[in-house]
Every structure is written in structure tokens, then in C-alpha cells.
């Protein structure tokens, strides 16, 4: 299961955006009172009752002993009423075949070839306010064009590649914990 393949909280990547266009990478060492994250703390903890250290961020990343919050059954929250979305090139719709009357069919073969070189990913929203991205490869090694790597290390199929914390869900995170 994806939960069994979740990276250690110290190796997970959580991305946030204030909405100004650029994103910020949050890691296990990110403090809640970090410079540049005041907007995030105001959304999560408007009364400033949480410690300003990294413990709340570590909890969000899946560390169970990071603070005084509820015990977690797993590092990955539940996916409820949010079907996962696969993005990849496993399905060739055949628009480029000779019998096709679809406009642009001459470009489809190149489009599908390019799309096929991008490794498949699975996007799944969970009730912790994040959209998680997983390596959706069929196997850990499918060939150089279908591997997802971190440096020279192949990331196994089913492993989380990162997660995006949705700004609109931040005010609910304290109750979630």
C-alpha cells in the first residue's frame, strides 16, 4: 500500500503557496514561526497557541511523536470522496491512425510519444488538506524513460513524490491534529 511506502517524515516534501505565484517547500526542519511563513501560521494558528518550533510541521509530515497531538494510525490520511487521478501515457486514444478523421491527427503521434516518456503519477486528495503525488509506475524499473529518480536513486513504484498543502484547508489543520 502507499502508506507502507511513505517516505520517512524527515524525507517528505510538502509544498505550500501563499497564492502569489511562487511555492515554498516545507520540510521536517521548517519552524512554524519561520520567516516568510507568517501568513501560514496566521491561517493554521491565529491565536498562536501552537509552539513555533518544527513539531507541528513534523506532525503534518507524519511523525507521530512530534508533539501533543492525536496518535496517527498511519502517515497518510484518509482519501474520502475524492477519487485519485492518474496522469500518464498508458492509454493511446488512436487519434493518429489513418482512419481517424480527428483534426490535428498528424500531431497526435508526436504528442503521444512525448507523453509516453513522462512517468505516470497518481494524485490523491486526503482529509489532512493535502494533495499527494505518487509514483504510479507498474514496476520499480521500467527503463530509463519511465523511471522517477531522486538524484541517481530510483523512487519505487507507489512511493509518495511530494504533497501540496491547500491554502483553504490550513485553518482546519489544528483541529485535525
C-alpha positions as CSV (number, residue, x, y, z in Angstrom):
1,X,0.0,0.0,0.0
2,X,1.0,3.6,-0.4
3,X,1.1,4.0,3.4
4,X,3.7,1.2,3.6
5,X,5.9,3.1,1.1
6,X,5.6,6.6,2.5
7,X,9.0,8.2,3.0
8,X,10.2,8.9,6.5
9,X,8.8,12.2,7.7
10,X,12.3,13.7,7.6
11,X,12.5,12.9,3.8
12,X,9.0,14.0,2.8
13,X,8.3,17.2,0.7
14,X,5.3,19.4,1.4
15,X,4.7,22.3,-0.8
16,X,2.6,25.4,0.1
17,X,1.8,28.6,-1.7
18,X,0.5,31.9,-0.4
19,X,-1.1,32.5,-3.8
20,X,1.4,35.0,-5.1
21,X,2.6,32.5,-7.7
22,X,5.7,31.0,-6.1
23,X,5.7,28.0,-3.9
24,X,7.6,27.1,-0.7
25,X,9.0,23.7,0.2
26,X,8.3,22.7,3.8
27,X,10.5,20.1,5.4
28,X,10.8,18.5,8.8
29,X,13.1,21.2,10.0
30,X,10.7,24.1,9.0
31,X,9.6,26.0,12.0
32,X,6.0,27.2,12.3
33,X,7.3,30.6,13.2
34,X,9.8,30.7,10.3
35,X,10.4,34.0,8.5
36,X,8.3,34.1,5.4
37,X,5.6,31.7,6.7
38,X,3.8,34.2,9.0
39,X,0.8,34.0,6.6
40,X,0.7,30.2,7.0
41,X,0.9,30.4,10.8
42,X,-1.9,33.0,10.9
43,X,-4.2,30.6,8.9
44,X,-3.3,27.5,10.9
45,X,-2.9,29.0,14.4
46,X,-4.4,32.5,14.6
47,X,-4.3,32.6,18.4
48,X,-0.6,31.5,18.4
49,X,-1.2,28.6,20.8
50,X,1.0,26.1,18.9
51,X,4.7,26.0,19.6
52,X,6.7,28.0,17.0
53,X,9.2,25.1,16.6
54,X,9.1,22.4,13.9
55,X,7.0,19.9,15.8
56,X,3.6,20.8,14.2
57,X,5.1,20.6,10.7
58,X,6.7,17.3,11.6
59,X,3.3,16.0,12.7
60,X,1.8,17.1,9.4
61,X,4.6,15.2,7.6
62,X,3.7,12.0,9.5
63,X,5.9,12.0,12.6
64,X,3.7,10.5,15.3
65,X,5.8,11.6,18.3
66,X,6.3,15.2,17.2
67,X,4.0,16.8,19.9
68,X,0.9,16.6,22.0
69,X,-1.5,15.8,19.1
70,X,-3.6,12.7,18.5
71,X,-1.9,9.5,17.7
72,X,-1.9,8.6,14.0
73,X,-2.8,5.2,12.7
74,X,-0.8,5.9,9.5
75,X,1.4,8.5,7.9
76,X,-1.1,9.0,5.1
77,X,-4.5,10.5,5.9
78,X,-7.7,9.1,4.5
79,X,-8.9,9.7,1.0
80,X,-12.7,10.2,1.3
81,X,-15.0,11.2,-1.5
82,X,-12.0,12.2,-3.7
83,X,-11.2,9.7,-6.4
84,X,-7.5,9.6,-7.3
85,X,-6.4,11.0,-10.7
86,X,-3.9,9.1,-12.9
87,X,-1.7,11.3,-15.2
88,X,0.4,9.3,-17.6
89,X,0.5,7.8,-21.1
90,X,-0.9,4.3,-20.7
91,X,-3.8,5.0,-23.0
92,X,-3.4,5.7,-26.7
93,X,-6.7,7.0,-28.0
94,X,-5.7,6.2,-31.6
95,X,-6.3,9.7,-32.9
96,X,-3.2,9.4,-35.1
97,X,-4.3,6.3,-37.0
98,X,-5.0,6.5,-40.8
99,X,-8.8,6.0,-40.4
100,X,-9.1,8.8,-37.9
101,X,-10.9,12.0,-39.0
102,X,-9.9,14.0,-35.9
103,X,-8.4,17.4,-36.7
104,X,-4.8,17.6,-35.7
105,X,-4.2,13.8,-36.0
106,X,-0.8,14.5,-37.6
107,X,0.3,16.0,-34.3
108,X,-1.1,13.2,-32.1
109,X,1.7,10.7,-32.8
110,X,4.3,13.2,-31.6
111,X,2.1,14.3,-28.7
112,X,1.6,10.7,-27.5
113,X,5.3,9.9,-28.0
114,X,6.2,12.8,-25.8
115,X,3.5,11.9,-23.2
116,X,4.8,8.3,-23.1
117,X,8.2,9.5,-22.0
118,X,6.8,11.1,-18.9
119,X,6.5,8.7,-15.9
120,X,3.0,8.1,-14.6
121,X,1.9,9.8,-11.4
122,X,-1.2,9.5,-9.2
123,X,-2.7,12.5,-7.5
124,X,-4.8,11.8,-4.4
125,X,-6.5,14.3,-2.1
126,X,-6.7,13.3,1.6
127,X,-8.6,14.7,4.6
128,X,-5.5,16.3,6.0
129,X,-5.8,19.0,3.5
130,X,-3.1,17.8,1.1
131,X,-3.0,16.5,-2.4
132,X,-0.4,13.8,-2.6
133,X,1.6,12.8,-5.7
134,X,2.7,9.2,-6.0
135,X,4.9,7.3,-8.5
136,X,2.4,5.3,-10.5
137,X,4.8,3.1,-12.4
138,X,3.8,-0.5,-12.9
139,X,7.2,-1.7,-11.6
140,X,10.2,-0.1,-9.9
141,X,12.2,-0.3,-13.1
142,X,10.6,0.0,-16.5
143,X,13.5,1.5,-18.5
144,X,15.3,4.8,-18.4
145,X,12.4,6.8,-19.9
146,X,9.9,5.6,-17.3
147,X,11.9,5.9,-14.1
148,X,11.3,8.5,-11.5
149,X,14.6,9.4,-9.8
150,X,15.8,11.5,-6.9
151,X,19.4,12.1,-7.9
152,X,20.6,8.7,-9.0
153,X,18.2,6.7,-6.8
154,X,15.1,5.2,-8.4
155,X,12.0,6.0,-6.4
156,X,10.0,2.8,-6.0
157,X,6.5,2.4,-7.6
158,X,3.8,3.5,-5.1
159,X,6.1,5.9,-3.2
160,X,5.0,9.5,-2.5
161,X,6.9,12.0,-4.5
162,X,5.5,15.0,-2.6
163,X,2.3,16.7,-1.4
164,X,0.7,20.1,-1.8
165,X,-1.0,21.6,1.2
166,X,-4.0,23.5,0.0
167,X,-4.3,27.0,1.5
168,X,-8.0,26.8,2.0
169,X,-7.6,23.8,4.3
170,X,-5.0,25.3,6.6
171,X,-7.5,26.8,9.1
172,X,-8.7,23.3,9.8
173,X,-5.3,21.6,10.4
174,X,-5.1,22.4,14.1
175,X,-8.4,20.6,14.7
176,X,-7.2,17.7,12.5
177,X,-4.2,17.3,14.8
